[in-house]
Amino acid sequence: MKALRFENNRLGLSDVPAPSREGEALVRVLLAGVCNTDLEIARGYAGFEGTLGHEFVGVVERAPGAEELEGRRVVGEINAGCGRCQWCRAGDPRHCPERTVLGIVGRDGAFAEYLQLPAANLLPVPDEVPDARAVFTEPLAAACAVAERVRLEPETRVAVVGDGKLGLLCAQALKATTGAGVTLVGRHDSKLEIARGRGVRALKTEELPVSFGRCFDVAVEASGSPAGLATALKLLRPRGTLVLKSTFHGTTELNAAPVVVDEISIVGSRCGRFPVALELLRRDAVEVDALVHEEFPLSEGVRAFERAAEPGVLKVLLRV
């Protein structure tokens, strides 16, 4: 089969054997999304080599022990655990010490004609959700995961810093699922307007009123930049909570003084659960269509990566 792989510090299309893990489901990939994490892996993040990609929608070709999934459109939770540790026994393999992660850790990913995951990782896609929306399930679940790590109430004041794909999804998801007062902070009117269209208050960084300083209970850093991290810290009230969502290759500098003086709590947030994301997509409760910038065939995967890395570009899709 064809697969877009990162090997020997080079990204390229390769002919490779179809996956053949015994006991796992085989999925024919229809559509996959290029994520910032994929771009960072191609820059050296996580030390991964193999087939990239973890955002996908596909059709189950074979599912040992779960034949009811065969022939159905599915998305897949990307962490596959050992099944034996305390995390897996609790039904949460996201922190299994032996886990593999689709296209990120020890497991070939979705930028290929076929992929494999345990059948338990696969969730059917509602008929009313088209492929181009279903492919957003994984990043939307990651956005929803903030509410797993931080208690958010309707009176909680939340700032999301960064108006890229992740920031737009976080702002919409948190507003739709928690009812908290959410403000998206970014630099680009065209992107902020997407959030405004879904009732999210959105402001350019330079337009932040002085009165906004140090008034937020929670700040979600979704920009992946030192400037965004500094902005998030400035927006937090004393004893507020900083949520870090961005993953990238390299080292982030953090001025620890305001964290100590203001007694800021720092929380990491990674992968989320898929059912809540699928329900948001089924209800059309978040805007994802406007996030799609361009679609490429898998054969042009290298060009798709180049396009996805260009400034201002939101989601790039690969049609397999």
C-alpha positions as CSV (number, residue, x, y, z in Angstrom):
1,M,0.0,0.0,0.0
2,K,1.0,3.7,-0.3
3,A,1.9,5.5,2.9
4,L,3.3,8.9,3.8
5,R,6.3,8.2,6.1
6,F,8.9,10.1,8.1
7,E,12.2,8.1,8.0
8,N,15.8,9.1,8.3
9,N,14.8,12.7,8.8
10,R,12.9,12.7,5.5
11,L,9.2,12.8,4.6
12,G,8.1,10.9,1.6
13,L,5.6,8.6,0.0
14,S,6.5,4.9,0.2
15,D,5.3,1.5,-0.9
16,V,5.0,-0.6,2.3
17,P,3.2,-3.8,3.3
18,A,-0.4,-3.4,4.6
19,P,-0.6,-3.7,8.4
20,S,-1.0,-7.1,9.8
21,R,-1.2,-7.0,13.6
22,E,-3.0,-10.1,14.8
23,G,-6.3,-9.6,16.6
24,E,-6.7,-5.9,15.6
25,A,-9.2,-4.2,13.3
26,L,-8.2,-3.2,9.8
27,V,-9.5,0.1,8.6
28,R,-9.5,1.5,5.0
29,V,-8.7,5.2,5.4
30,L,-11.0,7.6,3.6
31,L,-9.8,11.0,4.8
32,A,-7.1,12.2,7.2
33,G,-6.1,15.6,8.7
34,V,-2.7,17.1,9.0
35,C,-2.2,18.3,12.6
36,N,0.4,20.6,14.0
37,T,1.8,17.5,15.9
38,D,2.4,15.9,12.5
39,L,4.4,18.9,11.4
40,E,6.4,18.9,14.7
41,I,7.2,15.2,14.3
42,A,8.6,16.0,10.9
43,R,10.8,18.5,12.7
44,G,12.0,15.9,15.3
45,Y,9.3,16.0,18.0
46,A,8.8,12.6,19.8
47,G,11.5,10.9,17.9
48,F,9.0,9.0,15.8
49,E,9.8,7.3,12.5
50,G,7.1,5.6,10.4
51,T,3.7,6.4,8.9
52,L,2.4,9.7,10.2
53,G,-1.2,10.8,10.9
54,H,-3.7,10.3,13.7
55,E,-6.8,12.2,12.6
56,F,-8.9,10.0,10.3
57,V,-12.2,8.6,9.2
58,G,-12.3,5.2,7.5
59,V,-14.3,2.1,6.8
60,V,-13.7,-1.1,8.8
61,E,-12.6,-4.0,6.5
62,R,-12.0,-6.6,9.3
63,A,-12.7,-6.5,13.0
64,P,-12.0,-9.8,14.9
65,G,-14.4,-10.1,17.8
66,A,-16.3,-7.0,16.7
67,E,-17.8,-8.1,13.4
68,E,-20.7,-5.6,13.8
69,L,-18.2,-2.9,12.9
70,E,-17.3,-4.3,9.6
71,G,-18.4,-2.1,6.7
72,R,-19.1,0.8,8.9
73,R,-17.5,4.3,8.9
74,V,-15.4,4.8,12.0
75,V,-13.1,7.2,13.8
76,G,-10.5,5.8,16.2
77,E,-9.1,6.8,19.6
78,I,-5.4,6.9,19.1
79,N,-4.0,5.4,22.3
80,A,-3.7,1.6,22.4
81,G,-2.8,0.3,25.8
82,C,-1.4,-2.9,27.2
83,G,-4.8,-4.0,28.7
84,R,-3.1,-5.0,32.0
85,C,-1.9,-1.9,33.9
86,Q,-4.0,0.1,36.3
87,W,-4.7,2.7,33.6
88,C,-6.0,0.2,31.1
89,R,-8.0,-1.7,33.8
90,A,-9.7,1.6,34.6
91,G,-10.7,2.0,30.9
92,D,-8.2,4.8,30.2
93,P,-5.1,3.7,28.2
94,R,-4.1,7.3,27.5
95,H,-1.3,7.0,30.2
96,C,-0.6,3.3,29.9
97,P,3.3,3.1,30.2
98,E,3.4,0.6,27.3
99,R,0.9,2.3,25.1
100,T,1.3,2.9,21.4
101,V,-0.1,6.0,19.8
102,L,-1.3,6.1,16.2
103,G,1.3,7.9,14.1
104,I,3.1,9.3,17.1
105,V,4.5,6.5,19.3
106,G,5.3,2.9,18.2
107,R,2.4,2.5,15.7
108,D,2.1,3.5,12.1
109,G,-0.5,6.1,11.4
110,A,-3.4,7.2,9.2
111,F,-1.6,8.8,6.2
112,A,-1.9,5.4,4.4
113,E,-4.4,3.3,2.6
114,Y,-4.9,1.2,5.7
115,L,-4.3,1.4,9.4
116,Q,-4.9,-0.9,12.4
117,L,-6.2,-0.3,15.9
118,P,-7.9,-2.4,18.5
119,A,-11.6,-2.7,17.7
120,A,-12.3,-1.2,21.2
121,N,-10.7,2.0,19.9
122,L,-13.2,2.4,17.0
123,L,-16.4,4.4,17.2
124,P,-19.1,4.4,14.4
125,V,-19.7,7.8,12.8
126,P,-23.3,9.0,12.8
127,D,-24.8,8.9,9.3
128,E,-25.5,12.7,9.4
129,V,-21.8,13.5,9.9
130,P,-19.9,13.7,6.6
131,D,-16.3,12.6,6.2
132,A,-14.9,16.1,6.1
133,R,-16.5,16.8,9.6
134,A,-15.8,13.4,11.1
135,V,-12.1,13.8,10.5
136,F,-12.2,16.5,13.2
137,T,-13.2,14.1,15.9
138,E,-9.8,13.6,17.3
139,P,-8.7,17.3,17.6
140,L,-12.2,18.2,18.8
141,A,-12.0,15.5,21.5
142,A,-8.6,17.0,22.6
143,A,-10.3,20.4,22.9
144,C,-13.0,19.0,25.0
145,A,-10.4,17.3,27.3
146,V,-9.7,20.6,29.0
147,A,-12.9,20.1,30.9
148,E,-11.6,16.8,32.2
149,R,-8.5,18.5,33.8
150,V,-10.1,21.7,35.1
151,R,-13.5,22.2,36.7
152,L,-15.5,24.7,34.6
153,E,-18.7,26.2,35.7
154,P,-21.0,28.7,33.9
155,E,-19.5,31.5,36.1
156,T,-15.9,30.4,35.2
157,R,-14.0,33.0,33.1
158,V,-11.9,31.2,30.5
159,A,-9.4,32.7,28.0
160,V,-8.3,30.6,25.1
161,V,-5.0,32.1,23.6
162,G,-4.4,31.3,20.0
163,D,-6.7,31.4,17.0
164,G,-5.3,28.5,15.0
165,K,-7.1,25.1,14.6
166,L,-6.7,24.1,18.2
167,G,-7.6,27.4,19.7
168,L,-10.8,27.7,17.6
169,L,-11.8,24.2,18.6
170,C,-11.1,24.7,22.3
171,A,-13.1,27.9,22.4
172,Q,-16.1,26.5,20.7
173,A,-16.0,23.1,22.5
174,L,-15.7,24.7,26.0
175,K,-18.5,27.1,25.3
176,A,-20.8,24.3,24.0
177,T,-20.1,21.7,26.7
178,T,-19.6,23.7,29.9
179,G,-21.4,27.0,29.4
180,A,-18.4,28.9,30.8
181,G,-17.7,32.4,29.7
182,V,-15.1,31.9,27.0
183,T,-13.0,34.6,25.3
184,L,-10.8,33.7,22.3
185,V,-7.6,35.8,22.0
186,G,-5.8,35.8,18.7
187,R,-4.1,37.9,16.0
188,H,-6.2,37.3,12.9
189,D,-9.6,38.9,12.3
190,S,-10.6,36.2,9.7
191,K,-10.0,33.4,12.2
192,L,-11.5,35.2,15.1
193,E,-14.6,35.7,13.0
194,I,-15.1,31.9,12.8
195,A,-15.5,31.8,16.6
196,R,-17.7,34.9,16.7
197,G,-20.1,33.1,14.2
198,R,-20.7,30.5,16.9
199,G,-21.3,33.1,19.7
200,V,-17.8,33.0,21.2
201,R,-16.4,36.4,22.3
202,A,-13.2,36.9,20.3
203,L,-10.6,39.7,20.6
204,K,-7.3,40.5,19.0
205,T,-4.4,40.6,21.4
206,E,-3.8,44.3,20.9
207,E,-7.5,45.0,21.5
208,L,-7.6,43.5,25.0
209,P,-9.0,46.1,27.4
210,V,-6.7,47.0,30.3
211,S,-9.5,45.8,32.5
212,F,-9.1,42.3,31.1
213,G,-5.7,41.9,32.7
214,R,-5.5,39.3,35.5
215,C,-9.3,38.6,35.5
216,F,-9.5,35.1,34.0
217,D,-9.9,32.0,36.2
218,V,-8.5,29.7,33.5
219,A,-6.3,30.4,30.5
220,V,-5.8,27.8,27.8
221,E,-2.5,28.2,25.9
222,A,-3.2,26.9,22.4
223,S,-0.9,29.1,20.3
224,G,2.3,27.0,20.6
225,S,4.3,30.2,20.9
226,P,6.3,31.9,23.7
227,A,4.3,35.1,23.1
228,G,1.0,33.2,23.6
229,L,2.3,31.6,26.8
230,A,3.2,35.1,28.1
231,T,-0.2,36.4,27.2
232,A,-2.0,33.6,28.9
233,L,-0.1,34.2,32.1
234,K,-0.8,37.9,32.0
235,L,-4.6,37.3,31.7
236,L,-4.8,35.0,34.8
237,R,-5.9,36.2,38.2
238,P,-3.9,35.2,41.2
239,R,-4.4,31.4,41.9
240,G,-5.7,31.0,38.4
241,T,-5.0,27.9,36.3
242,L,-2.9,27.8,33.1
243,V,-3.8,24.9,30.8
244,L,-1.1,23.9,28.3
245,K,-2.4,22.3,25.1
246,S,0.4,22.7,22.5
247,T,3.0,20.1,21.8
248,F,6.0,20.9,19.6
249,H,9.7,20.1,19.1
250,G,12.0,22.3,21.1
251,T,12.2,24.0,24.5
252,T,9.8,26.5,25.9
253,E,11.1,29.3,28.1
254,L,8.8,30.1,31.1
255,N,9.3,33.0,33.4
256,A,8.5,31.3,36.7
257,A,8.3,34.4,38.8
258,P,4.6,35.3,38.1
259,V,3.8,31.6,38.5
260,V,5.3,31.6,42.0
261,V,4.1,35.1,43.1
262,D,0.6,34.6,41.8
263,E,0.4,31.0,42.9
264,I,-0.6,29.8,39.4
265,S,-1.5,26.2,38.8
266,I,-0.2,24.7,35.6
267,V,-2.1,21.8,34.1
268,G,-1.3,19.7,31.0
269,S,-4.1,18.5,28.7
270,R,-3.6,16.0,25.9
271,C,-6.1,13.5,24.3
272,G,-9.8,13.5,24.9
273,R,-12.7,11.1,24.7
274,F,-14.4,10.7,21.3
275,P,-18.1,10.3,22.2
276,V,-18.6,13.9,23.3
277,A,-16.8,15.1,20.2
278,L,-19.0,13.0,17.9
279,E,-22.1,14.3,19.6
280,L,-21.0,17.9,19.1
281,L,-20.4,17.1,15.4
282,R,-23.8,15.3,15.1
283,R,-25.5,18.3,16.6
284,D,-23.5,20.8,14.4
285,A,-22.6,22.5,17.7
286,V,-19.2,23.6,16.5
287,E,-18.0,25.1,13.2
288,V,-15.4,22.9,11.5
289,D,-16.2,23.4,7.8
290,A,-14.6,26.9,7.9
291,L,-11.4,25.4,9.3
292,V,-10.7,23.3,6.1
293,H,-8.2,25.2,4.0
294,E,-7.3,22.7,1.3
295,E,-7.5,19.0,0.4
296,F,-4.7,17.0,-1.3
297,P,-4.6,13.4,-2.6
298,L,-2.3,11.1,-0.5
299,S,0.1,11.0,-3.5
300,E,0.8,14.8,-2.9
301,G,1.3,14.3,0.8
302,V,4.7,16.1,0.9
303,R,3.1,19.1,-0.7
304,A,0.2,18.9,1.7
305,F,2.7,19.2,4.6
306,E,4.4,22.2,3.0
307,R,1.0,23.8,2.6
308,A,-0.1,23.1,6.2
309,A,3.1,24.7,7.5
310,E,2.5,28.0,5.7
311,P,1.4,31.0,7.9
312,G,-2.3,31.5,8.2
313,V,-3.3,28.0,6.9
314,L,-5.8,26.1,9.0
315,K,-6.7,22.5,8.3
316,V,-5.2,20.6,5.4
317,L,-6.8,17.2,4.5
318,L,-5.4,14.2,2.7
319,R,-7.9,12.2,0.6
320,V,-6.7,8.6,0.5
